[in-house]
Amino acid sequence: MKKLISATVVAAGLLFAQISYGQYKTALGVRLSNSQAMVNNSITLKHFLTDVAAVEALFSFGDPLAIGAVLQIHKPLSVEGLQWFYGGGGYLGFEKVYDPNRKANDTETNFGAMGSLGLDYKFANAPLNLSLDWKPELNLFNDITFEPAAIGLSVRFIF
């Protein structure tokens, strides 16, 4: 039993050491947003394709139900582990709306474009990533609307 515990601790230490240095590759967590954007509170998965390019996939649950993806370009800042990023992408969402003629709820499909601008920080000695971003949305289907106040905070665990 002691050997199993020791081996587990050593393996976890090696994994932790490998994660804690250099650029992370993939991180999974939650994004909390302050606005009524289509893609608001969501599960976020960020994966780096190259040293500077990453794809962030977002899944918002509840009402509205939405899925989105953004390609982001990262640029380093003078603080180690801190980067700023910009990019764009799109989303597909489903929102419940009340139809007064039928006196019933309907599901409205929404499709749109999403921008991305923010800060991304990777802790040096922990498998944790924080991101503060602005993701404005332009709905292009059903009703053309713009949501400029889509600010969010993401907390992710790095794999």
DSSP file (Angstrom, degrees, kcal/mol; ACC not computed):
  #  RESIDUE AA STRUCTURE BP1 BP2  ACC     N-H-->O    O-->H-N    N-H-->O    O-->H-N    TCO  KAPPA ALPHA  PHI   PSI    X-CA   Y-CA   Z-CA
    1    1 A M     >        0   0    0      0, 0.0     4,-2.2     0, 0.0     5,-0.2   0.000 360.0 360.0 360.0 -40.5    0.0    0.0    0.0
    2    2 A K  H  >  +     0   0    0      1,-0.2     4,-2.6     2,-0.2     5,-0.2   0.873 360.0  52.7 -63.9 -36.8    2.9    2.4    0.8
    3    3 A K  H  > S+     0   0    0      2,-0.2     4,-2.7     1,-0.2    -1,-0.2   0.894 108.7  49.8 -65.7 -39.5    4.5    1.7   -2.6
    4    4 A L  H  > S+     0   0    0      2,-0.2     4,-2.2     1,-0.2    -2,-0.2   0.918 112.7  46.3 -65.0 -44.4    1.2    2.5   -4.3
    5    5 A I  H  X S+     0   0    0     -4,-2.2     4,-2.4     2,-0.2    -2,-0.2   0.919 114.0  48.8 -64.1 -43.9    0.9    5.8   -2.5
    6    6 A S  H  X S+     0   0    0     -4,-2.6     4,-2.5     1,-0.2    -2,-0.2   0.920 111.7  48.5 -62.1 -44.7    4.5    6.7   -3.1
    7    7 A A  H  X S+     0   0    0     -4,-2.7     4,-2.5     1,-0.2    -1,-0.2   0.888 111.5  50.5 -63.4 -39.0    4.2    5.9   -6.8
    8    8 A T  H  X S+     0   0    0     -4,-2.2     4,-2.5     2,-0.2    -2,-0.2   0.911 110.9  48.3 -64.7 -42.9    1.0    8.0   -7.0
    9    9 A V  H  X S+     0   0    0     -4,-2.4     4,-2.3     2,-0.2    -2,-0.2   0.913 113.2  47.5 -64.5 -43.3    2.7   10.9   -5.3
   10   10 A V  H  X S+     0   0    0     -4,-2.5     4,-2.4     2,-0.2    -2,-0.2   0.929 113.2  48.0 -64.1 -45.5    5.8   10.7   -7.6
   11   11 A A  H  X S+     0   0    0     -4,-2.5     4,-2.3     1,-0.2    -2,-0.2   0.912 112.9  48.1 -62.8 -42.8    3.6   10.4  -10.8
   12   12 A A  H  X S+     0   0    0     -4,-2.5     4,-2.8     1,-0.2    -1,-0.2   0.891 111.0  51.8 -64.3 -39.1    1.5   13.4   -9.7
   13   13 A G  H  X S+     0   0    0     -4,-2.3     4,-2.5     2,-0.2    -2,-0.2   0.906 110.5  47.3 -63.5 -42.7    4.6   15.4   -8.9
   14   14 A L  H  X S+     0   0    0     -4,-2.4     4,-2.2     2,-0.2    -2,-0.2   0.910 114.0  47.3 -65.4 -42.2    6.1   14.7  -12.4
   15   15 A L  H  X S+     0   0    0     -4,-2.3     4,-2.2     2,-0.2    -2,-0.2   0.922 113.1  48.9 -63.0 -44.7    2.8   15.6  -14.0
   16   16 A F  H  X S+     0   0    0     -4,-2.8     4,-2.3     1,-0.2    -2,-0.2   0.900 111.6  49.2 -62.8 -42.3    2.5   18.8  -11.9
   17   17 A A  H  X S+     0   0    0     -4,-2.5     4,-0.6     1,-0.2    -1,-0.2   0.888 111.3  49.5 -65.3 -39.0    6.1   19.8  -12.8
   18   18 A Q  H  < S+     0   0    0     -4,-2.2     3,-0.5     1,-0.2    -2,-0.2   0.885 115.0  44.3 -67.7 -38.3    5.5   19.2  -16.5
   19   19 A I  H  < S+     0   0    0     -4,-2.2    -2,-0.2     1,-0.2    -1,-0.2   0.863 105.4  61.3 -72.1 -37.0    2.3   21.3  -16.4
   20   20 A S  H  < S+     0   0    0     -4,-2.3     2,-0.4    -5,-0.2    -1,-0.2   0.574  96.4  64.7 -77.0  -7.9    3.7   24.1  -14.4
   21   21 A Y  S  < S-     0   0    0     -4,-0.6     2,-0.0    -3,-0.5   103,-0.0  -0.946  97.3  -2.0-118.2 136.0    6.5   25.2  -16.8
   22   22 A G  S    S-     0   0    0     -2,-0.4     2,-0.1     2,-0.0     0, 0.0  -0.198 103.6 -25.5  86.2-178.3    5.9   26.6  -20.3
   23   23 A Q        -     0   0    0      1,-0.1     2,-0.2    -2,-0.0    -2,-0.1  -0.413  64.8-124.6 -69.2 139.1    2.8   27.2  -22.3
   24   24 A Y        -     0   0    0      1,-0.1     3,-0.1    -2,-0.1    -1,-0.1  -0.507  13.8-158.0 -81.5 158.2   -0.2   25.1  -21.5
   25   25 A K        +     0   0    0      1,-0.3    23,-2.9    -2,-0.2     2,-0.4   0.848  69.6  11.6-101.9 -49.9   -1.9   23.1  -24.2
   26   26 A T  E     +A   47   0A   0     21,-0.2   133,-2.7     2,-0.0    -1,-0.3  -0.995  59.1 178.3-138.6 139.6   -5.4   22.4  -23.0
   27   27 A A  E     -AB  46 158A   0     19,-2.4    19,-2.8    -2,-0.4     2,-0.4  -0.998   7.5-164.4-142.4 143.6   -7.5   23.8  -20.2
   28   28 A L  E     +AB  45 157A   0    129,-2.4   129,-3.3    -2,-0.3     2,-0.2  -0.984  32.7 106.3-129.7 136.8  -11.1   23.1  -19.1
   29   29 A G  E     -AB  44 156A   0     15,-2.5    15,-2.3    -2,-0.4     2,-0.3  -0.852  57.8 -60.1-172.4-150.8  -13.3   25.2  -16.7
   30   30 A V  E     -AB  43 155A   0    125,-2.0   125,-2.4    13,-0.3     2,-0.5  -0.908  27.1-152.7-123.7 149.9  -16.2   27.7  -16.3
   31   31 A R  E     -AB  42 154A   0     11,-3.1    11,-2.5    -2,-0.3     2,-0.5  -0.991   8.8-160.4-122.0 124.5  -16.8   31.2  -17.7
   32   32 A L  E     - B   0 153A   0    121,-2.7   121,-2.4    -2,-0.5     2,-0.3  -0.917  12.3-167.0-107.0 129.0  -19.0   33.5  -15.7
   33   33 A S  E     - B   0 152A   0     -2,-0.5   119,-0.2   119,-0.2     8,-0.2  -0.831  22.3-148.8-119.8 153.5  -20.5   36.5  -17.6
   34   34 A N  S    S+     0   0    0    117,-2.0     2,-0.2    -2,-0.3   118,-0.1   0.424  71.4  65.5 -98.3  -0.1  -22.2   39.6  -16.5
   35   35 A S  S    S-     0   0    0    116,-0.3    -2,-0.1   112,-0.0   115,-0.1  -0.549  85.9-105.2-122.2-179.6  -24.5   40.2  -19.4
   36   36 A Q        +     0   0    0     -2,-0.2     4,-0.1     4,-0.1   114,-0.1  -0.100  64.8 146.8 -94.8  33.7  -27.5   38.8  -21.3
   37   37 A A        -     0   0    0      2,-0.1     3,-0.2   112,-0.1    -4,-0.1  -0.263  61.4-116.9 -66.5 157.7  -25.3   37.6  -24.2
   38   38 A M  S    S+     0   0    0      1,-0.3     2,-1.0     2,-0.1    56,-0.1   0.928 114.3  44.3 -62.4 -44.7  -26.3   34.5  -26.0
   39   39 A V  S    S+     0   0    0     96,-0.1    -1,-0.3     1,-0.1     3,-0.1  -0.818  85.2 133.7-100.4  93.2  -23.1   32.7  -24.9
   40   40 A N        +     0   0    0     -2,-1.0     2,-0.2     1,-0.4    -9,-0.1   0.401  58.8  17.9-110.1-117.2  -23.0   33.8  -21.2
   41   41 A N  S    S+     0   0    0     -8,-0.2    20,-0.6    -9,-0.1    -1,-0.4  -0.403  89.9 148.5 -59.5 123.3  -22.3   31.5  -18.2
   42   42 A S  E     -AC  31  60A   0    -11,-2.5   -11,-3.1    18,-0.2     2,-0.4  -0.936  55.9 -97.5-153.2 167.8  -20.7   28.5  -19.8
   43   43 A I  E     -AC  30  59A   0     16,-2.6    16,-2.2    -2,-0.3     2,-0.4  -0.820  45.1-156.4 -87.8 134.5  -18.3   25.6  -19.8
   44   44 A T  E     -AC  29  58A   0    -15,-2.3   -15,-2.5    -2,-0.4     2,-0.5  -0.955  17.3-174.7-123.0 134.8  -15.1   26.6  -21.5
   45   45 A L  E     -AC  28  57A   0     12,-2.5    12,-3.1    -2,-0.4     2,-0.5  -0.991   8.6-170.3-125.9 120.9  -12.4   24.5  -23.2
   46   46 A K  E     +AC  27  56A   0    -19,-2.8   -19,-2.4    -2,-0.5     2,-0.4  -0.953   5.8 178.7-116.9 129.0   -9.3   26.2  -24.5
   47   47 A H  E     -AC  26  55A   0      8,-2.6     8,-2.8    -2,-0.5     2,-0.5  -0.993  22.8-136.3-133.5 126.4   -6.8   24.4  -26.7
   48   48 A F  E     - C   0  54A   0    -23,-2.9     6,-0.3    -2,-0.4     3,-0.1  -0.699  15.3-175.7 -83.0 126.4   -3.7   25.8  -28.2
   49   49 A L  S    S-     0   0    0      4,-2.6     2,-0.2    -2,-0.5     5,-0.2   0.801  76.9  -2.9 -86.1 -35.6   -3.1   24.9  -31.9
   50   50 A T  S    S-     0   0    0      3,-1.8    -1,-0.1   -25,-0.0     0, 0.0  -0.712  95.6 -78.6-137.5-171.9    0.3   26.6  -32.0
   51   51 A D  S    S+     0   0    0     -2,-0.2     3,-0.0     1,-0.2    -3,-0.0   0.779 130.3  21.5 -65.3 -25.7    2.3   28.7  -29.6
   52   52 A V  S    S+     0   0    0      1,-0.1    22,-3.3    21,-0.1     2,-0.5   0.626 110.6  75.5-117.5 -19.1    0.2   31.8  -30.3
   53   53 A A  E     + D   0  73A   0     20,-0.2    -4,-2.6    18,-0.0    -3,-1.8  -0.848  52.8 170.5-106.4 129.7   -3.1   30.5  -31.7
   54   54 A A  E     -CD  48  72A   0     18,-2.7    18,-3.5    -2,-0.5     2,-0.5  -0.951  25.1-141.6-132.9 153.4   -5.8   28.9  -29.6
   55   55 A V  E     -CD  47  71A   0     -8,-2.8    -8,-2.6    -2,-0.3     2,-0.5  -0.967  14.4-161.9-111.7 129.6   -9.4   27.8  -30.0
   56   56 A E  E     -CD  46  70A   0     14,-2.7    14,-2.2    -2,-0.5     2,-0.4  -0.962   3.8-163.1-112.4 122.3  -11.9   28.4  -27.2
   57   57 A A  E     -CD  45  69A   0    -12,-3.1   -12,-2.5    -2,-0.5     2,-0.4  -0.870   7.3-164.9-103.4 137.0  -15.1   26.4  -27.3
   58   58 A L  E     -CD  44  68A   0     10,-2.9    10,-2.5    -2,-0.4     2,-0.5  -0.968  11.4-171.2-126.4 136.8  -18.0   27.5  -25.1
   59   59 A F  E     -CD  43  67A   0    -16,-2.2   -16,-2.6    -2,-0.4     2,-0.5  -0.950   8.2-165.0-128.9 111.1  -21.2   25.7  -24.1
   60   60 A S  E     -CD  42  66A   0      6,-2.7     6,-1.9    -2,-0.5     2,-0.3  -0.821   9.0-161.3 -96.1 131.2  -23.8   27.7  -22.3
   61   61 A F        +     0   0    0    -20,-0.6     2,-0.3    -2,-0.5   -21,-0.1  -0.732  51.8  31.3-110.7 160.0  -26.5   25.7  -20.5
   62   62 A G  S    S+     0   0    0     -2,-0.3    -2,-0.0     1,-0.0     0, 0.0  -0.753 109.2   4.0  97.0-146.6  -29.9   26.9  -19.4
   63   63 A D  S    S+     0   0    0     -2,-0.3    32,-0.1     1,-0.2     2,-0.1  -0.951 132.8  32.2-121.8 110.6  -31.8   29.5  -21.3
   64   64 A P  S    S-     0   0    0      0, 0.0     2,-0.6     0, 0.0    31,-0.2   0.421  84.7-158.3 -84.0 154.3  -30.4   30.3  -23.7
   65   65 A L  E     + E   0  94A   0     29,-2.6    29,-3.2    -2,-0.1     2,-0.3  -0.881  28.8 162.7 -94.1 124.5  -28.7   27.1  -24.7
   66   66 A A  E     -DE  60  93A   0     -6,-1.9    -6,-2.7    -2,-0.6     2,-0.4  -0.984  32.0-159.6-148.1 154.2  -25.7   28.0  -26.9
   67   67 A I  E     +DE  59  92A   0     25,-2.4    25,-2.5    -2,-0.3     2,-0.3  -0.998  22.8 169.2-132.5 137.3  -22.5   26.7  -28.3
   68   68 A G  E     -DE  58  91A   0    -10,-2.5   -10,-2.9    -2,-0.4     2,-0.3  -0.954  18.8-157.9-145.0 162.6  -19.7   28.9  -29.6
   69   69 A A  E     -DE  57  90A   0     21,-2.3    21,-1.8    -2,-0.3     2,-0.4  -0.996   6.9-170.5-145.3 140.9  -16.1   28.8  -30.8
   70   70 A V  E     -DE  56  89A   0    -14,-2.2   -14,-2.7    -2,-0.3     2,-0.5  -0.998  17.2-143.0-133.9 132.1  -13.5   31.6  -31.0
   71   71 A L  E     -DE  55  88A   0     17,-2.4    17,-1.4    -2,-0.4     2,-0.4  -0.855  28.7-166.1 -91.0 125.7  -10.1   31.5  -32.6
   72   72 A Q  E     -DE  54  87A   0    -18,-3.5   -18,-2.7    -2,-0.5     2,-0.5  -0.922  17.8-151.2-121.0 139.7   -7.7   33.6  -30.5
   73   73 A I  E     -DE  53  86A   0     13,-3.3    13,-1.6    -2,-0.4     2,-0.4  -0.945  20.9-151.4-106.4 124.7   -4.2   35.0  -31.2
   74   74 A H  E     - E   0  85A   0    -22,-3.3    11,-0.2    -2,-0.5    45,-0.0  -0.788  12.3-172.0-103.5 138.8   -2.1   35.4  -28.0
   75   75 A K  E     - E   0  84A   0      9,-3.1     9,-2.7    -2,-0.4     2,-0.0  -0.997  25.7-119.7-127.6 131.4    0.7   37.9  -27.5
   76   76 A P  E     - E   0  83A   0      0, 0.0     7,-0.2     0, 0.0     2,-0.2  -0.337  21.7-154.2 -71.3 151.0    2.9   37.8  -24.4
   77   77 A L        -     0   0    0      5,-2.2     5,-0.2     2,-0.4     4,-0.1  -0.622  36.9 -94.3-111.1 177.2    3.2   40.7  -21.9
   78   78 A S  S    S+     0   0    0     -2,-0.2     2,-0.5     2,-0.1     5,-0.1   0.688 103.4  83.5 -71.5 -17.6    6.1   41.6  -19.6
   79   79 A V  S >  S-     0   0    0      3,-0.1     3,-2.0     1,-0.1    -2,-0.4  -0.751  92.7-111.0 -86.8 129.2    4.7   39.6  -16.7
   80   80 A E  T 3  S+     0   0    0     -2,-0.5    44,-0.1     1,-0.3     3,-0.1  -0.373 102.0  15.8 -62.2 131.3    5.6   35.9  -16.9
   81   81 A G  T 3  S+     0   0    0      1,-0.2    41,-2.1    -4,-0.1     2,-0.5   0.294 101.8 112.0  89.7  -8.8    2.5   33.8  -17.6
   82   82 A L  E <   + F   0 121A   0     -3,-2.0    -5,-2.2    39,-0.2     2,-0.3  -0.857  37.3 164.6-104.8 130.5    0.4   36.8  -18.7
   83   83 A Q  E     -EF  76 120A   0     37,-2.6    37,-3.0    -2,-0.5     2,-0.3  -0.943  26.9-140.5-134.4 155.8   -0.8   37.2  -22.3
   84   84 A W  E     -EF  75 119A   0     -9,-2.7    -9,-3.1    -2,-0.3     2,-0.3  -0.872  25.3-169.7-110.8 156.0   -3.3   39.4  -24.1
   85   85 A F  E     -EF  74 118A   0     33,-2.4    33,-2.2    -2,-0.3     2,-0.3  -0.959  15.2-173.4-144.3 159.8   -5.4   37.9  -26.9
   86   86 A Y  E     +EF  73 117A   0    -13,-1.6   -13,-3.3    -2,-0.3     2,-0.3  -0.961  24.6 121.1-145.3 160.1   -7.8   38.9  -29.6
   87   87 A G  E     -EF  72 116A   0     29,-1.9    29,-1.7    -2,-0.3     2,-0.3  -0.992  35.9-120.9 171.0-168.5   -9.9   36.9  -32.1
   88   88 A G  E     +EF  71 115A   0    -17,-1.4   -17,-2.4    -2,-0.3     2,-0.3  -0.982  28.1 140.4-159.1 164.7  -13.3   36.1  -33.5
   89   89 A G  E     -EF  70 114A   0     25,-2.5    25,-2.2    -2,-0.3     2,-0.3  -0.858  34.4 -98.4-175.0-150.7  -15.7   33.3  -34.1
   90   90 A G  E     -EF  69 113A   0    -21,-1.8   -21,-2.3    23,-0.3     2,-0.3  -0.909  17.1-149.1-150.8 175.6  -19.4   32.4  -34.0
   91   91 A Y  E     -EF  68 112A   0     21,-2.0    21,-1.9    -2,-0.3     2,-0.4  -0.971   8.5-149.3-148.8 160.8  -22.2   30.8  -32.1
   92   92 A L  E     +EF  67 111A   0    -25,-2.5   -25,-2.4    -2,-0.3     2,-0.3  -0.996  28.4 178.9-131.6 125.9  -25.4   29.0  -32.4
   93   93 A G  E     -EF  66 110A   0     17,-3.3    17,-3.2    -2,-0.4     2,-0.4  -0.922  24.2-152.3-134.6 157.0  -28.0   29.4  -29.7
   94   94 A F  E     -EF  65 109A   0    -29,-3.2   -29,-2.6    -2,-0.3     2,-0.4  -0.988  20.6-177.1-130.0 120.8  -31.5   28.3  -28.8
   95   95 A E  E     - F   0 108A   0     13,-2.7    13,-3.5    -2,-0.4     2,-0.4  -0.943  25.5-125.3-124.5 138.1  -33.7   30.7  -26.7
   96   96 A K  E     + F   0 107A   0     -2,-0.4     2,-0.3    11,-0.2    11,-0.2  -0.688  34.0 178.3 -81.1 129.9  -37.2   30.2  -25.3
   97   97 A V  E     - F   0 106A   0      9,-2.7     9,-3.4    -2,-0.4     2,-0.5  -0.959  28.7-118.5-130.8 150.3  -39.5   33.0  -26.3
   98   98 A Y  E     - F   0 105A   0     -2,-0.3     7,-0.2     7,-0.2     9,-0.0  -0.773  17.6-153.4 -91.8 127.6  -43.2   33.5  -25.5
   99   99 A D  E  >> - F   0 104A   0      5,-3.2     4,-1.6    -2,-0.5     5,-1.5  -0.884   5.0-167.1 -99.1 107.2  -45.6   33.6  -28.5
  100  100 A P  T  45S+     0   0    0      0, 0.0    -1,-0.1     0, 0.0     5,-0.0   0.778  84.6  58.9 -68.0 -25.8  -48.6   35.7  -27.5
  101  101 A N  T  45S+     0   0    0      1,-0.2    -2,-0.0     3,-0.1     0, 0.0   0.914 119.6  27.7 -68.3 -42.1  -50.7   34.6  -30.5
  102  102 A R  T  45S-     0   0    0      2,-0.2    -1,-0.2    -3,-0.2     3,-0.1   0.587 101.1-133.5 -91.9 -12.3  -50.4   31.0  -29.6
  103  103 A K  T  <5S+     0   0    0     -4,-1.6     2,-0.3     1,-0.2    -2,-0.1   0.932  70.6 103.5  54.7  49.4  -50.1   31.7  -25.9
  104  104 A A  E   <S-F   99   0A   0     -5,-1.5    -5,-3.2    -7,-0.0     2,-0.3  -0.967  76.5 -97.9-151.7 162.2  -47.2   29.2  -25.7
  105  105 A N  E     -F   98   0A   0     -2,-0.3     2,-0.3    -7,-0.2    -7,-0.2  -0.675  37.0-171.2 -85.1 139.7  -43.4   29.1  -25.5
  106  106 A D  E     -F   97   0A   0     -9,-3.4    -9,-2.7    -2,-0.3     2,-0.5  -0.819  23.6-119.5-120.6 164.6  -41.4   28.6  -28.7
  107  107 A T  E     -F   96   0A   0     -2,-0.3     2,-0.5   -11,-0.2   -11,-0.2  -0.944  25.5-157.9-107.6 124.0  -37.7   28.0  -29.3
  108  108 A E  E     -F   95   0A   0    -13,-3.5   -13,-2.7    -2,-0.5     2,-0.4  -0.868   9.2-139.5-103.3 130.8  -36.0   30.6  -31.3
  109  109 A T  E     -F   94   0A   0     -2,-0.5     2,-0.4   -15,-0.2   -15,-0.2  -0.747  20.4-169.9 -90.3 134.5  -32.7   29.7  -33.2
  110  110 A N  E     -F   93   0A   0    -17,-3.2   -17,-3.3    -2,-0.4     2,-0.4  -0.969   8.8-178.3-126.6 141.2  -30.0   32.4  -33.1
  111  111 A F  E     +F   92   0A   0     -2,-0.4    29,-3.0   -19,-0.2    30,-0.9  -0.999  20.6 140.8-136.6 137.1  -26.8   32.5  -35.1
  112  112 A G  E     -FG  91 139A   0    -21,-1.9   -21,-2.0    -2,-0.4     2,-0.3  -0.957  44.6 -90.6-163.0-179.3  -24.1   35.1  -34.9
  113  113 A A  E     -FG  90 138A   0     25,-2.2    25,-2.7    -2,-0.3     2,-0.4  -0.754  31.0-161.8-104.2 151.6  -20.6   36.4  -34.8
  114  114 A M  E     -FG  89 137A   0    -25,-2.2   -25,-2.5    -2,-0.3    23,-0.2  -0.999   3.1-154.9-137.7 131.7  -18.5   36.9  -31.6
  115  115 A G  E     -F   88   0A   0     21,-2.4     2,-0.3    -2,-0.4   -27,-0.3  -0.503   9.8-152.6 -95.2 172.6  -15.4   38.9  -31.0
  116  116 A S  E     +F   87   0A   0    -29,-1.7   -29,-1.9    -2,-0.2     2,-0.3  -0.946  22.6 156.9-153.0 127.1  -12.8   38.2  -28.4
  117  117 A L  E     +FH  86 134A   0     17,-1.5    17,-2.8    -2,-0.3     2,-0.3  -0.958  29.3 104.0-148.4 129.3  -10.4   40.5  -26.5
  118  118 A G  E     -FH  85 133A   0    -33,-2.2   -33,-2.4    -2,-0.3     2,-0.4  -0.975  57.8 -77.8-176.6-170.7   -8.8   39.8  -23.1
  119  119 A L  E     -FH  84 132A   0     13,-2.7    13,-2.1    -2,-0.3     2,-0.4  -0.930  29.7-164.1-118.5 141.8   -6.1   38.8  -20.7
  120  120 A D  E     -FH  83 131A   0    -37,-3.0   -37,-2.6    -2,-0.4     2,-0.4  -0.995   5.8-172.3-130.6 127.0   -5.0   35.2  -20.0
  121  121 A Y  E     -FH  82 130A   0      9,-3.3     9,-2.7    -2,-0.4     2,-0.5  -0.980   7.9-165.9-126.5 129.9   -2.8   34.2  -17.0
  122  122 A K  E     - H   0 129A   0    -41,-2.1     7,-0.2    -2,-0.4     2,-0.1  -0.962  25.5-127.2-112.1 121.4   -1.3   30.8  -16.3
  123  123 A F    >   -     0   0    0      5,-2.1     3,-0.6    -2,-0.5     5,-0.3  -0.431  12.7-139.5 -66.2 138.4    0.0   30.3  -12.8
  124  124 A A  T 3  S+     0   0    0      1,-0.2    -1,-0.1   -44,-0.1   -43,-0.1   0.844  96.2  29.4 -70.2 -35.1    3.6   29.2  -12.7
  125  125 A N  T 3  S+     0   0    0   -104,-0.0    -1,-0.2     3,-0.0  -105,-0.1   0.098 115.3  58.3-117.7  22.6    3.3   26.6  -10.0
  126  126 A A  S <  S-     0   0    0     -3,-0.6     2,-2.0     2,-0.2    -3,-0.1  -0.995  81.4-117.8-148.4 147.9   -0.3   25.4  -10.3
  127  127 A P  S    S+     0   0    0      0, 0.0    31,-2.1     0, 0.0     2,-0.4  -0.337  77.2 117.8 -81.8  58.8   -2.3   23.8  -13.1
  128  128 A L  E     - I   0 157A   0     -2,-2.0    -5,-2.1    -5,-0.3     2,-0.4  -0.973  43.2-169.8-133.2 140.3   -4.7   26.8  -13.1
  129  129 A N  E     -HI 122 156A   0     27,-2.4    27,-2.9    -2,-0.4     2,-0.4  -0.995   3.2-165.6-130.7 134.1   -5.5   29.4  -15.8
  130  130 A L  E     -HI 121 155A   0     -9,-2.7    -9,-3.3    -2,-0.4     2,-0.4  -0.937   7.6-176.2-117.5 144.0   -7.5   32.6  -15.3
  131  131 A S  E     -HI 120 154A   0     23,-2.1    23,-3.2    -2,-0.4     2,-0.5  -0.992  13.2-167.3-142.8 132.5   -8.9   34.7  -18.2
  132  132 A L  E     +HI 119 153A   0    -13,-2.1   -13,-2.7    -2,-0.4     2,-0.3  -0.986  29.1 167.4-116.7 123.5  -10.7   38.0  -18.2
  133  133 A D  E     -HI 118 152A   0     19,-2.5    19,-2.4    -2,-0.5     2,-0.5  -0.900  38.9-140.1-140.3 163.3  -12.3   38.7  -21.6
  134  134 A W  E     +HI 117 151A   0    -17,-2.8   -17,-1.5    -2,-0.3    17,-0.2  -0.992  22.3 177.4-120.9 117.9  -14.7   40.9  -23.6
  135  135 A K        -     0   0    0     15,-3.3   -19,-0.2    -2,-0.5   -96,-0.1  -0.714   9.2-168.2-124.3  79.2  -16.8   38.9  -26.1
  136  136 A P        -     0   0    0      0, 0.0   -21,-2.4     0, 0.0     2,-0.4  -0.368  11.7-147.9 -66.0 148.5  -19.2   41.2  -27.9
  137  137 A E  E     -GJ 114 147A   0     10,-2.0    10,-2.9   -23,-0.2     2,-0.5  -0.934  15.5-163.0-124.0 142.9  -21.9   39.4  -30.0
  138  138 A L  E     -GJ 113 146A   0    -25,-2.7   -25,-2.2    -2,-0.4     2,-0.4  -0.945  17.3-148.1-123.0 107.0  -23.7   40.3  -33.2
  139  139 A N  E     +GJ 112 145A   0      6,-2.6     6,-0.8    -2,-0.5   -27,-0.3  -0.618  19.1 177.0 -76.4 128.8  -26.8   38.2  -33.7
  140  140 A L        +     0   0    0    -29,-3.0     2,-0.4    -2,-0.4     4,-0.2   0.452  54.5  68.8-112.4  -4.8  -27.4   37.7  -37.5
  141  141 A F  S    S-     0   0    0    -30,-0.9     2,-2.1     2,-0.3   -30,-0.2  -0.939 107.4  -6.8-125.6 142.3  -30.4   35.4  -37.6
  142  142 A N  S    S+     0   0    0     -2,-0.4     2,-0.4   -32,-0.1   -32,-0.1  -0.458 136.8  15.4  74.2 -64.5  -34.1   36.2  -36.7
  143  143 A D  S    S-     0   0    0     -2,-2.1     2,-0.7     2,-0.1    -2,-0.3  -0.971  79.1-129.4-141.7 121.4  -33.3   39.6  -35.3
  144  144 A I        +     0   0    0     -2,-0.4     2,-0.3    -4,-0.2    -4,-0.2  -0.612  45.9 156.4 -76.2 113.5  -30.1   41.6  -35.9
  145  145 A T  E     -J  139   0A   0     -6,-0.8    -6,-2.6    -2,-0.7     2,-0.4  -0.937  33.1-143.7-136.0 157.1  -28.9   42.7  -32.4
  146  146 A F  E     -J  138   0A   0     -2,-0.3    -8,-0.2    -8,-0.2    -2,-0.0  -0.990   4.8-165.2-125.2 129.4  -25.6   43.6  -30.9
  147  147 A E  E     +J  137   0A   0    -10,-2.9   -10,-2.0    -2,-0.4     3,-0.4  -0.900  14.9 169.2-113.2 100.0  -24.6   42.8  -27.3
  148  148 A P        +     0   0    0      0, 0.0    -1,-0.1     0, 0.0   -10,-0.0   0.667  64.1  68.3 -85.3 -15.7  -21.6   44.9  -26.4
  149  149 A A        +     0   0    0      1,-0.1     2,-1.6   -12,-0.1  -115,-0.2  -0.044  57.1 133.3 -99.5  32.9  -21.4   44.3  -22.7
  150  150 A A        +     0   0    0     -3,-0.4   -15,-3.3  -116,-0.1     2,-0.4  -0.577  25.8 159.3 -87.6  79.4  -20.4   40.6  -22.7
  151  151 A I  E     + I   0 134A   0     -2,-1.6  -117,-2.0   -17,-0.2     2,-0.3  -0.840  13.4 176.4-101.6 138.0  -17.5   40.6  -20.1
  152  152 A G  E     -BI  33 133A   0    -19,-2.4   -19,-2.5    -2,-0.4     2,-0.5  -0.964  28.4-143.0-143.4 158.2  -16.5   37.3  -18.5
  153  153 A L  E     -BI  32 132A   0   -121,-2.4  -121,-2.7    -2,-0.3     2,-0.4  -0.988  20.8-162.9-120.1 125.5  -14.1   35.7  -16.1
  154  154 A S  E     -BI  31 131A   0    -23,-3.2   -23,-2.1    -2,-0.5     2,-0.5  -0.899   8.2-169.4-111.4 138.4  -12.9   32.1  -16.9
  155  155 A V  E     +BI  30 130A   0   -125,-2.4  -125,-2.0    -2,-0.4     2,-0.3  -0.993  19.0 179.3-124.1 120.8  -11.3   29.8  -14.4
  156  156 A R  E     -BI  29 129A   0    -27,-2.9   -27,-2.4    -2,-0.5     2,-0.5  -0.925  28.5-134.6-128.7 148.3   -9.8   26.7  -16.0
  157  157 A F  E     -BI  28 128A   0   -129,-3.3  -129,-2.4    -2,-0.3     2,-0.4  -0.866  30.2-132.1 -95.1 131.0   -7.8   23.6  -14.9
  158  158 A I  E      B   27   0A   0    -31,-2.1  -131,-0.2    -2,-0.5  -139,-0.1  -0.708 360.0 360.0 -89.9 132.2   -4.9   22.8  -17.1
  159  159 A F              0   0    0   -133,-2.7  -132,-0.1    -2,-0.4    -1,-0.1   0.399 360.0 360.0 -94.1 360.0   -4.3   19.3  -18.4
